[in-house]
Amino acid sequence: MARPRKPLLSTARIVGTARALVDTEGLAAVSTRRLAAELGVSGPSLYNHFRTKDEILEAVADSVSALVDLSMFEDGRDWRTALRDWAVSYRSALRDHPNIVPVLARGPGRRPAALRLADAVYGAMVEAGWPPAQATSIGALMRYFIMGSALGSFAGGFVDDAGAYDPADYPHLGQAHLLAEQQEKIDERAFETGLTALLDGLAAQYEQVRNGA
């Protein structure tokens, strides 16, 4: 039997193509018509795998969640180290696929990889001795922080025009036009600063929990 000239359509192929579109052109670029053209198939054939465009975007979001390393919650690392390593892995996945973050920010819903992620964090915190309510709060706190860091760049929000920030109006922004060219370094340092501060604060709370305060 002769081989088909085009690769067979599959869920993985649809998601991979949609993710590439989101990465390069943004969420608005994804439509069933555009995807069908990219895949070289007829539009209706997509409906054998996904009923709507939103379902495709949900699958793309979950494919990014699946990139986050969860091994640190299974290999004996203490809760603080595990939480830090997970946060770094999570941010790395979002940094590589920033355009899908608004979909991820809606919450895990029914997405399997996202639910495994939430389950791993919550379970590890409870096993470490955090009360369930606080373990839930930790998961939410970390998600807010990581998602927020991926939604935009502080440094990238300034223009590189030295004349844009008049000292008469903004006396402390004389060097702000230089921030954009150091965007990656500044954003990385800000993330590390914030992550350390969060973990230090949680460590202090953890001591109170262990001491029964």
C-alpha positions in Angstrom: 0.0 0.0 0.0 1.4 3.4 -1.0 2.1 5.8 1.8 -0.2 8.9 2.2 1.4 12.0 0.7 0.4 14.1 3.8 1.0 13.2 7.4 -2.2 11.8 9.0 -4.1 14.4 11.1 -3.8 13.8 14.8 -4.6 15.7 18.0 -0.9 16.2 18.7 -0.2 17.6 15.2 -3.1 20.0 15.5 -2.0 21.2 18.9 1.6 21.5 17.8 0.6 23.6 14.8 -1.7 25.8 16.8 1.0 26.3 19.4 3.4 27.5 16.8 0.8 29.9 15.5 0.2 31.3 18.9 3.9 31.6 19.6 4.6 33.5 16.4 1.4 35.5 15.8 -0.6 35.5 18.9 -4.0 34.1 20.0 -5.9 36.0 17.3 -4.1 34.1 14.6 -5.7 30.8 15.5 -8.9 29.9 13.7 -10.1 26.6 12.3 -9.8 27.9 8.8 -6.2 29.0 9.4 -5.3 25.8 11.1 -6.8 23.7 8.3 -4.7 25.6 5.8 -1.5 25.2 7.8 -2.2 21.5 8.2 -3.2 21.0 4.6 -6.6 19.5 5.4 -10.2 20.5 5.1 -11.7 22.5 7.9 -14.4 19.9 8.9 -11.6 17.3 9.5 -10.5 19.3 12.6 -13.9 18.6 14.2 -13.0 14.9 14.5 -10.5 16.0 17.2 -11.8 19.4 18.5 -15.3 20.8 18.5 -14.3 24.5 18.8 -11.4 26.9 18.5 -11.5 27.4 22.3 -11.0 23.6 22.8 -7.9 23.9 20.6 -6.5 26.8 22.7 -7.2 24.9 25.9 -5.2 22.0 24.5 -2.4 24.3 23.5 -2.4 25.8 27.1 -2.2 22.3 28.6 0.6 21.3 26.3 2.6 24.2 27.8 1.6 23.2 31.4 3.0 19.7 30.5 6.4 21.3 29.9 6.7 22.2 33.6 9.0 19.9 35.6 7.3 18.2 38.6 10.1 15.8 39.6 11.2 18.1 42.5 8.1 17.1 44.3 8.9 13.4 44.1 12.7 13.1 44.7 12.9 14.1 48.3 13.8 17.8 48.0 12.6 19.9 51.0 9.4 22.0 50.3 11.2 25.3 49.9 13.8 24.0 47.4 11.1 22.1 45.5 8.8 25.1 45.3 11.7 27.3 44.1 12.8 24.8 41.4 9.2 24.3 40.3 8.7 28.1 40.0 11.8 28.4 37.9 10.7 25.6 35.6 7.1 27.0 35.4 8.4 30.5 34.5 10.7 29.1 31.9 7.8 27.3 30.1 5.7 30.5 30.2 8.7 32.6 29.0 9.0 30.4 26.0 5.3 30.6 25.2 4.1 34.0 26.5 1.2 34.4 24.1 -0.7 31.5 25.7 -0.5 32.9 29.2 -3.9 34.7 29.1 -5.5 31.2 28.5 -3.5 29.6 31.2 -4.4 32.4 33.6 -8.1 31.3 33.5 -7.2 28.4 35.8 -6.7 24.7 35.2 -10.4 23.9 34.5 -10.4 20.4 33.2 -6.9 20.4 31.6 -5.1 17.3 32.7 -1.5 18.6 32.8 -2.6 21.7 34.6 -4.5 19.7 37.2 -1.5 17.4 37.7 0.5 20.5 38.4 -1.9 21.9 40.9 -2.2 18.5 42.6 1.6 18.1 42.8 2.1 21.5 44.5 -0.8 21.1 46.9 0.1 17.5 47.8 3.8 18.4 48.4 2.9 21.3 50.7 0.5 19.2 52.8 3.0 16.4 53.0 5.6 18.9 54.2 3.3 19.8 57.1 1.4 22.8 55.8 -2.3 22.9 56.8 -4.5 22.3 53.8 -5.9 25.8 53.8 -2.4 27.3 53.7 -1.2 24.8 51.1 -4.1 26.0 48.9 -3.0 29.6 49.5 0.6 28.8 48.6 -0.4 27.3 45.3 -2.5 30.3 44.5 0.2 32.8 45.6 2.8 31.1 43.5 0.5 31.0 40.5 -0.3 34.7 40.8 3.4 35.5 41.0 4.6 33.3 38.2 1.8 34.2 35.8 2.2 37.9 36.5 5.9 37.7 35.7 5.1 36.2 32.4 2.3 38.6 31.3 4.6 41.5 30.6 8.1 42.9 31.0 8.7 45.8 33.4 11.9 46.8 31.6 10.4 46.4 28.2 7.6 48.8 29.1 10.0 51.8 28.8 10.9 53.3 25.4 14.6 53.8 24.5 14.2 57.5 23.8 16.2 59.6 26.3 13.9 62.5 25.6 10.7 60.7 26.6 11.1 61.2 30.3 11.5 64.9 31.1 13.3 65.3 34.4 10.9 68.1 35.3 8.1 65.6 35.2 10.0 62.4 36.2 13.0 63.4 38.3 13.9 59.8 39.1 13.6 58.3 35.6 16.7 59.8 34.0 18.0 56.4 33.1 14.7 54.7 32.3 15.4 54.8 28.5 18.2 52.3 29.1 16.0 49.7 30.7 14.7 48.2 27.5 18.1 47.1 26.2 18.7 45.2 29.5 15.2 43.7 29.6 16.1 40.1 30.0 18.6 40.7 32.8 16.3 43.1 34.7 13.3 40.8 34.4 15.3 37.8 35.5 16.7 39.7 38.5 13.2 40.9 39.5 11.8 37.4 39.3 14.6 36.0 41.5 14.2 38.9 44.0 10.5 38.4 44.3 10.8 34.6 44.5 13.3 34.8 47.3 11.2 37.3 49.2 8.1 35.0 48.8 10.0 31.9 50.0 11.6 33.8 52.9 8.1 34.9 54.0 6.7 31.4 53.7 9.6 30.0 55.6 8.9 32.3 58.5 5.2 31.2 58.4 6.3 27.6 58.3 8.2 28.0 61.5 5.1 29.3 63.2 3.1 26.4 61.9 5.6 23.9 63.2 5.7 25.7 66.6 2.0 25.6 66.8 1.6 29.4 66.7 
